[in-house]
Amino acid sequence: MSRSLSPRTLILVLLAVLPVLVAFYSLTLGQDGNWDLRNYHWYNAMAFLEGRELVQDVAPAQVASFYNPTLDLPVYWLAQFLPARVVSFILSWVQGMNLVPLTGIAWLLLPALAGRPRALASVALALVCFLGAGQMGLLGTTFYDNVISLFVLGSAWLVMARADDVWAGVPGRGFPIVFIAGLLVGSAVGLKQPTLPYAVGLCFAFLAVAGSFWRRMFLSFFFGIGVIAGMALFSGHWMWHLWSTYQNPLFPYFNDFFKSPWGVPEAYRDDKFLPHGFWENLIFPYTWTIDPKKVGEIIFTDLRVPVMVVVLLLTPVLALAGRFAGKREALVPLRPALYLLVAGALTYLAWLKLFAIYRYLIPLEMMAPLVMVAAIALWPLPRRAKGIAIVALLALVTVTARPGTWARMPFSDRFVEVSIPDLPNPDNTIIIQTGYAPTSFLAYGFPKNVPFLRIHSYFIHPDHGDILLNRAMHGRIDAHDGDIFWLVAQWEIWTAEHILPFYGLAADMDDCGLVKSNLDEPMMLCRLRKVPIVQTDK
């Protein structure tokens, strides 16, 4: 049957079927129950829709309580109406749609082929990109790194597909294209700030691709304007909220600069994964290949980015040797290929200096095989040698990939299910949280009017003194004359002695029930009583 289909139709059929197959496959992995979902992805959407943040609750999702909830809203909304399996299917189908821009870019990189062979090779290359260990481990999860990748890959595809207009056409056609491409990436950054390295890479790559000085500058400028517009579109409302409420548009991050009285004057950055020094940075891809815990929380194996780094290092060596173009035929269009190479390299370097967390590298993991193809196709080698090198490296990164496993649960009827003990006075009850366990999602099972105050976490501590968040919770607890309960993981009951006394609270460990859910083991809910306050040193 495929012989009767045109290349375009063949691609459309495959791209209609493959994301559906991806979605069905994801159901075999189980329901998502990852730490971030329990800590903030579920709670933040609920809090935004119900207007809970600060008005009712105080930092129940730790530092993530202040993340932009926009990206979390679709799954939360769907889960109010649809069974968990259907929600996971839809989410995975969206993630499977990454195959569309990946196939589009692959098609552009394979002009040496024609007709159905080009169509099949483009889809096959897209599958190699898609089957990375990081990406496959995220299927059906609410981390969303393989959702915002649609914006990133779509931006690169648009620029490369319209290369003639971008680099050689009249400015009136080229500049709007790069503005839209920037808008796509800016939207991704607005939805999830760790996407910033892609904005850096895709923007400044224009400066390195052939063209006049002013052409390069204006392309980068209009792309940057698009990035700012996209960020304003999807995070402007939230940054204004943080500024007007906490005097820091990125609260709590960079509070050493903004000095919001609601937090301590610290940067609050998670820099524990960052490599240090020239040598550590140089060998970092191979460091995490040996020990994946250097870039995250789970064990996985994927060589896409490490191999890409080697290819990128070899490519300028050949260029400096005067053999980049040489006498050999380039198998790819030069400007789009160079744009992809430089964008990939700059993105990696920006990620290396800002985060070094592998999940944030997922869009580049998917782009890495494309970068390899683009680079090797430009090498001064015979066509057959190029083809062998490309196929060998693509086979290597495919067969060696071993996806990691985030927390997966057996599917329940609903995406989140919570049951709580009876509250004798729900209209006059406060819930106190301590410890580091992700418990904010459990608020979903409580009456909507019950406040959650997290007096201790990896974000906030009584030792932080008289910051306004601590003061707000002290005032709420001191003025409350109703029931107070303590929500805590069983392995964190040590906080009864080390944290509760600073707020004038003590736990009645003989009066505890269990809060049960489908995503985690039961948490303890114990009655608290007021006692004399222990003073902190600050």
Disulfide bonds with the S-S distance in Angstrom:
Cys512-Cys526 1.99
